[in-house]
Amino acid sequence: MGADQALVQTLRDMAWLATPMALRVAATLRLADHIDDSGSTAGELAKLTDTSPPALTRLLAHLVTLEVLSRTEDTYFLTELGRQLRSDADNELLLELDIDSAVGRAELAYVELEYAVRTGHAAYPRHYGRDFWSDLADTPALRKSFDAKMTRRFQTIAPQIAQRYDWSRFATIVDVGGGQGTVLSAILRTHPTVRGQLVDLPATAAHAVEEFAAAGLSDRASVVAGSFFDPLPGGADAYLLSDILHDWDDAHAHEILSRCAEAAGPTGTILIIEAIHDHDSHTAIDLSMLVFFGGRNRTLAEFITLISAHDLHLKSVSEIADHRTLLEITPNPTGPERAPHRNPTDGD
Ligand SMILES: C[S@@+](CC[C@H](N)C(=O)[O-])C[C@H]1O[C@@H](n2cnc3c(N)ncnc32)[C@H](O)[C@@H]1O
């Protein structure tokens, strides 16, 4: 009986929304930024964050139980855990937890998870009335926070991608949905003979132009503002899809692959970089792909099925970075798709 109660409490602790929401509101209010080494009272914090003092006191009390804050009489201090929520902490937490950021806001669509699980459709449009990308297109602050989050998440991964594959095999690479250019910049910096072109939606494409200029890469990197559902620039040696297909259901993923195959022609290579489900993906991120986009992290078998519907051949599979796999795809030389060559040492 006692043991059962412990299990019940474990589940309750995991399920109650009080804790994740308390952390997200603390992040959104930038509470940690307002608490220095001498500590702050609830009244001071309420003034600085424009919140109700009694209600904020209750939030602070819960944060104390989580050991995000400590308390001495009426003064609150940051713990080591709480310091991770400061704007100057070297991490991406605020870009994820702030409920006014693109990703933090999208997480709130989890209240429609039941709908997503029943239907297989994205929860985000049901919760917000339109899809994630439409929201970003119309709200520059959301777009900016999303682009910043995408850049930050690849801070260590982009250099790994650049170093662990011989990109110098290609004279020209089109980075399809390349974001602000984090991956392409790393590739071009590491492989000086390669030229790149990035395709992304207009606001992000404009950020990419600035990033390439700041990196001194404008002579080798150009940017096209456009959609990957429209024809892509043709004739490049390689077409890169980095963390793109997991944002889309199969119908849209097929469209994107078709545009790449058309542009790549009979000699081009298509490179997919993603976390593979059941291999290097995270179940929570996979669920987020469902909730935000109706997409998913695919298994290798699902990728093979996807690719087989096109006149394409999965040539090799290799580890390219922490939690990322590279699928190298070429025009199909012989007919129906067969199992790829897996080279685990490619990534080393
Ligand atoms: C998950 S991010 C990946 C960005 C980049 N490839 C990387 O790995 O860092 C998805 C990207 O797809 C872009 N995107 C979404 N819909 C698009 C469309 N219809 N055409 C072009 N890009 C699109 C987004 O703007 C975003 O930059």
The ligand as an SDF file (V2000), in Angstrom:
LIG
                    3D

 27 29  0  0  0  0  0  0  0  0999 V2000
   14.1100   22.9910  -38.1780 C   0  0  0  0  0  0  0  0  0  0  0  0
   14.6340   24.3830  -39.1120 S   0  0  0  0  0  0  0  0  0  0  0  0
   16.1610   23.7590  -39.7830 C   0  0  0  0  0  0  0  0  0  0  0  0
   17.0730   24.8380  -40.2540 C   0  0  0  0  0  0  0  0  0  0  0  0
   18.4330   24.3600  -40.7830 C   0  0  0  0  0  0  0  0  0  0  0  0
   18.3060   23.4500  -41.8980 N   0  0  0  0  0  0  0  0  0  0  0  0
   19.2320   23.7100  -39.6720 C   0  0  0  0  0  0  0  0  0  0  0  0
   19.3990   22.4940  -39.6860 O   0  0  0  0  0  0  0  0  0  0  0  0
   19.6490   24.4450  -38.7660 O   0  0  0  0  0  0  0  0  0  0  0  0
   13.5090   24.2890  -40.4860 C   0  0  0  0  0  0  0  0  0  0  0  0
   13.7250   25.3750  -41.5150 C   0  0  0  0  0  0  0  0  0  0  0  0
   12.7860   25.1760  -42.5710 O   0  0  0  0  0  0  0  0  0  0  0  0
   12.3930   26.4590  -43.0260 C   0  0  0  0  0  0  0  0  0  0  0  0
   11.1470   26.3420  -43.7690 N   0  0  0  0  0  0  0  0  0  0  0  0
    9.9100   26.0460  -43.3110 C   0  0  0  0  0  0  0  0  0  0  0  0
    9.0170   26.0360  -44.3250 N   0  0  0  0  0  0  0  0  0  0  0  0
    9.7310   26.3400  -45.4420 C   0  0  0  0  0  0  0  0  0  0  0  0
    9.3780   26.4520  -46.8290 C   0  0  0  0  0  0  0  0  0  0  0  0
    8.1220   26.2520  -47.2380 N   0  0  0  0  0  0  0  0  0  0  0  0
   10.3620   26.7490  -47.6930 N   0  0  0  0  0  0  0  0  0  0  0  0
   11.6440   26.9660  -47.2880 C   0  0  0  0  0  0  0  0  0  0  0  0
   12.0370   26.8570  -45.9980 N   0  0  0  0  0  0  0  0  0  0  0  0
   11.0820   26.5390  -45.0920 C   0  0  0  0  0  0  0  0  0  0  0  0
   12.2770   27.2480  -41.7610 C   0  0  0  0  0  0  0  0  0  0  0  0
   12.2500   28.6380  -41.9990 O   0  0  0  0  0  0  0  0  0  0  0  0
   13.4990   26.7860  -40.9920 C   0  0  0  0  0  0  0  0  0  0  0  0
   14.6120   27.5870  -41.2490 O   0  0  0  0  0  0  0  0  0  0  0  0
  1  2  1  0
  2  3  1  0
  2 10  1  0
  3  4  1  0
  4  5  1  0
  5  6  1  0
  5  7  1  0
  7  8  2  0
  7  9  1  0
 10 11  1  0
 11 12  1  0
 11 26  1  0
 12 13  1  0
 13 14  1  0
 13 24  1  0
 14 15  1  0
 14 23  1  0
 15 16  2  0
 16 17  1  0
 17 18  1  0
 17 23  2  0
 18 19  1  0
 18 20  2  0
 20 21  1  0
 21 22  2  0
 22 23  1  0
 24 25  1  0
 24 26  1  0
 26 27  1  0
M  CHG  2   2   1   9  -1
M  END
$$$$
